[in-house]
Each structure stands twice: as C-alpha cells, then as structure tokens.
Amino acid sequence: MPENLEDLTKLSREMAAAAGALALTQRSQALHDVDTKSSTVDIVTAADRAGEQLIRDRLLATRPHDAIVGEEGAAKAGTSGLTWFLDPIDGTTNFYYGLPGWVVSIAVSDSEGIAVGAVFDPVADLMYSAYRGGGAQRNGKPITARQQVTPLSSALVATGFSYQAHQRKRQAQILVELIPQVRDIRRLGSAAKDLCLVAEGSCDAYFEAGLNQWDLAAGWIIAAEAGAKVAFLTPESHERRLLLAATASVFDPLEAALEAAGAPLDP
C-alpha cells in the first residue's frame, strides 16, 4: 500500500519540533560536552546526539520497518522501502556560539527519491515542510520561491564552506570570481536553512559542494516544491558533488558563472 505522504510530513514536523525544543533546553549543558568529527572545527554537541536519539526512538516506536540514516551515527536497515535522513542540529557551530540559523532537518525518501521534508528553526519558531506534489509551507502557510525575473547581477546568493582548510581556500577563490557578478553573498551556516530561504524567497540561489544526504534532503524537496530549480551540477562520480538551488531565471546564468569561476572542484 502506498504511504500517505501527508501523514509522514506530519510525523516529520512533530519530531523536528520535539528535537528543536530539546536542543533549546539542553544548550547550556550541551556546551560542556563537545567533540569534533571530520576536522577540529567540525563539532558535535551532546544536544546533537540527544536530538537524534529522540527522533530515532520515535521512529522505532512508530515506523519500525523503515531505514534510518543519521548524521550522528543513527543507522538502521529497513524493509519498508522508506529511509529517514536525520540531522538533529544542522548548523552546530551557530548553536555552539549562540547564533541563530541552526535547524532540525528530517527527510524521507522512497523509490522515487525524496518524498517528504521538514526543517524546524527553533530560534525563529519557523517550521518549513513539503511533500512530493503537495507544495511547500512555512508554519502551515504556502510559500514560493521568487517568481520575478532576476538578472544574475541582482541575485542574492547563499553558500557554505567545507570543514577542511584546503577546500575552503579553493572555495574562497571561486567567490573572488563570483562576487562581482551578483548582488551579494550570504553564508549563514546551515544548508537546510539556506534551501528554505530560497523556498520562501529570501534568497535567489544557494550552492554548496560536499553535502551529505541528511544535510540536503529536507531542504531540497522544500525548495523544489516551492518552485525553485534544484539539481546537482556534477555527476555521481564526483566525490564532493555541487548542489545548486535557484529561481528559474537565476539557475542557468549562475551555473555558467560557477563553471567559469572554476567550480565544481574535487578535493
């Protein structure tokens, strides 16, 4: 029997809200339990782990046959054909420093790709969600990407950087070429939030290389269902695939500008 995507979206929103509330209450304590992952600047807190455990426990109780893939290590095989991608705090550096812009990101994929996504911003109390064919919402109201034709020179573009110093240097070299061609650049620190900003029309585009599925899945479907064009600019053979999400008028010229500036770049 086909899954009810509206029910999965409702569950995703509920779990994202609960994990976000938990992170808010645990922040002071969590800052005393911090580890690093891929580099010395790639941090994980106790709140990341607690949030992922909360979501995993809820899924085990309500969706025991689904697969789970979590940023902080939650992994479970499934038999239903559905896979949940969990990022309990996307933007942990913002969370650590007490900055806004960190979110909880939860997505579900099926045989056709990403089916459902929910992104909760606890600081701003904003819940973004979407399911395939159902449009995108923010706090229950429809949202759309910017519809007006925007030249690249007037586009506000978001991006993100790697945790690896040598990759950051190369990314900065691309920005040196790109900045004169656009309105401005924003680097907020959360891929999921950046994709939601494109979805609600607060940015014209977002690009980043080297994202994991838990980073991009929920934001991808939210942006796509809001009318943005979302695609990888590189094939699967690239180790660090380059993702671009943009309005219809900005996507092609920005893709060309990125390629001219030297993107995509492998490690």
C-alpha positions in Angstrom: 0.0 0.0 0.0 1.4 3.4 -0.9 2.5 5.6 2.0 0.4 8.6 2.9 2.9 11.5 2.4 0.8 13.9 4.4 1.0 11.6 7.4 4.7 11.2 7.0 5.0 15.0 6.8 3.0 15.5 10.0 5.2 13.0 11.8 8.4 14.7 10.5 7.1 18.1 11.7 6.3 16.6 15.1 9.7 15.0 15.5 11.5 18.1 14.3 9.7 20.3 16.8 10.4 18.0 19.7 14.1 17.7 18.8 14.3 21.5 18.4 12.7 22.1 21.8 15.1 19.6 23.4 18.1 21.4 21.9 17.0 24.7 23.2 16.6 23.4 26.7 19.9 21.5 26.7 22.1 24.1 25.1 23.9 25.4 28.2 24.6 21.8 29.4 25.4 20.5 26.0 28.3 23.1 25.5 30.2 21.2 28.2 30.1 18.0 26.2 31.6 18.8 22.7 33.6 16.6 20.4 35.0 17.0 16.9 34.4 14.9 13.8 35.9 15.4 10.3 38.2 18.3 11.5 39.0 20.4 14.6 36.3 22.9 13.5 33.6 20.3 12.8 31.9 20.0 16.2 29.2 17.9 17.7 27.5 18.5 21.0 25.5 16.4 23.4 22.4 18.1 22.1 23.1 16.8 18.6 23.3 13.3 20.0 20.3 13.7 22.2 18.1 15.1 19.5 19.0 12.3 17.1 18.2 9.7 19.8 14.8 11.3 20.4 13.9 11.1 16.7 15.3 7.6 16.4 13.3 6.4 19.4 10.1 7.9 18.0 10.7 6.2 14.6 11.4 2.8 16.2 8.1 3.1 18.1 6.0 4.3 15.2 7.8 3.2 12.0 9.8 0.1 13.0 10.2 -1.2 9.4 11.8 2.0 8.0 15.5 2.5 7.5 17.3 5.3 9.3 20.4 7.3 8.5 21.5 10.0 11.0 24.4 12.4 10.9 25.4 11.5 14.5 25.5 7.7 13.8 21.9 6.5 13.9 21.8 3.7 11.4 19.2 1.0 10.9 18.3 -1.1 7.9 14.6 -1.3 6.9 12.2 -3.4 4.9 9.5 -0.9 4.0 11.3 0.9 1.2 11.4 4.2 3.2 14.6 5.8 4.5 14.7 8.6 7.1 17.6 11.1 6.9 18.2 12.9 10.3 20.2 16.0 11.1 19.3 16.9 14.7 21.2 20.2 14.5 22.2 21.5 11.1 24.4 24.5 11.9 26.0 23.2 15.1 28.6 25.9 15.0 25.8 28.5 15.2 24.2 26.5 18.0 27.5 26.4 19.9 28.1 30.1 19.6 24.6 31.1 20.5 23.8 32.4 17.0 20.5 31.9 15.1 20.3 29.9 11.9 20.6 26.3 13.2 17.8 24.0 12.4 16.5 20.4 12.8 16.2 18.6 9.4 14.3 15.4 8.8 13.5 13.9 5.4 12.1 10.7 4.0 13.0 9.0 0.7 11.3 6.2 -1.2 11.8 4.5 -4.6 11.2 7.8 -6.4 13.6 9.9 -4.4 13.0 12.4 -1.7 9.3 12.3 -0.7 9.0 14.4 2.5 10.9 17.0 4.3 10.6 19.1 7.5 13.0 21.8 8.7 12.4 23.5 12.0 14.2 26.7 13.1 13.6 26.7 16.9 15.1 30.2 17.5 12.8 31.8 14.9 10.0 29.3 15.6 9.6 28.6 11.9 8.5 25.2 10.6 9.2 24.5 6.9 7.7 21.4 5.3 6.8 19.8 2.0 5.9 16.5 0.4 6.1 15.4 -3.2 3.4 17.1 -5.2 2.0 19.0 -2.2 3.7 22.3 -2.4 5.8 23.9 0.4 4.7 25.5 3.6 6.1 27.7 6.4 4.2 27.5 9.6 1.3 26.0 7.7 1.0 28.6 5.0 2.1 28.1 1.4 5.5 29.6 0.3 7.0 30.1 -3.1 10.4 30.9 -4.4 10.8 34.3 -6.0 8.9 34.4 -9.3 10.1 37.6 -10.9 12.8 37.5 -13.5 16.1 38.5 -11.8 19.4 39.1 -13.6 22.4 37.4 -12.1 23.8 40.8 -11.2 20.8 41.4 -8.9 20.8 37.9 -7.3 21.4 37.4 -3.6 23.3 34.1 -3.4 23.9 31.9 -0.3 26.6 29.3 0.0 28.5 27.2 2.5 32.1 26.1 3.2 33.9 22.9 3.9 35.3 22.0 7.2 38.7 21.2 5.5 41.1 24.2 5.3 42.4 23.3 1.8 38.9 23.1 0.4 37.9 26.4 2.0 40.8 28.1 0.3 39.6 26.8 -3.1 36.0 27.8 -2.4 37.1 31.3 -1.5 38.9 31.5 -4.8 35.6 30.8 -6.6 33.9 33.5 -4.6 36.5 36.1 -5.6 35.4 35.5 -9.2 31.7 35.3 -8.4 31.1 38.2 -6.0 31.5 40.9 -8.7 28.8 39.2 -10.8 26.0 39.0 -8.2 24.2 41.4 -5.7 25.9 39.8 -2.7 26.8 36.6 -1.0 25.4 35.2 2.3 27.0 32.4 4.4 24.6 31.5 7.2 26.0 28.1 8.3 23.1 25.7 7.6 22.5 24.0 4.3 18.9 23.1 5.2 18.1 26.7 6.3 19.7 28.1 3.2 17.5 25.9 1.0 14.4 27.1 2.9 15.4 30.7 2.4 15.4 30.0 -1.4 12.0 28.3 -0.9 10.5 31.4 0.8 12.1 33.9 -1.5 14.6 35.4 1.0 17.5 34.4 -1.3 17.6 33.9 -5.1 20.0 31.0 -5.0 22.2 28.7 -2.9 25.1 26.5 -3.9 27.5 24.2 -2.0 29.7 21.2 -2.6 30.2 18.1 -0.4 26.9 18.0 1.3 25.6 14.7 2.8 22.1 13.4 2.3 21.0 14.4 5.8 22.2 18.0 5.0 20.3 18.5 1.8 17.3 16.1 1.6 14.7 18.0 3.5 15.7 21.4 2.2 15.8 20.0 -1.4 12.2 19.0 -1.5 11.0 22.1 0.3 12.8 24.3 -2.2 11.7 22.2 -5.2 8.1 22.2 -4.1 8.2 26.0 -3.6 9.1 26.3 -7.3 12.9 26.6 -7.2 15.1 24.5 -9.6 17.3 22.2 -7.5 19.9 19.9 -9.1 23.5 18.6 -8.8 25.8 20.2 -11.3 28.2 17.3 -11.1 27.8 13.5 -11.7 27.8 10.9 -9.0 31.4 10.1 -9.8 32.5 13.4 -8.2 33.4 12.9 -4.5 32.1 16.3 -3.5 29.0 16.9 -5.7 28.0 20.5 -6.2 24.4 21.4 -5.4 22.6 24.4 -6.8 19.1 25.6 -5.9 17.9 28.8 -7.6 15.0 30.6 -9.1 14.2 29.8 -12.7 15.8 33.0 -14.0 19.0 32.7 -11.9 19.8 29.0 -12.2 21.3 28.8 -15.7 23.4 32.0 -15.5 24.7 31.1 -12.0 25.6 27.6 -13.2 27.6 29.2 -16.0 29.3 31.7 -13.7 30.3 28.9 -11.3 31.8 26.8 -14.0 33.7 29.8 -15.4 35.0 30.5 -11.9 36.4 27.0 -11.5 33.6 25.1 -9.9 33.0 22.3 -9.4 36.2 21.4 -7.7 37.1 17.9 -6.5 39.2 17.6 -3.3 
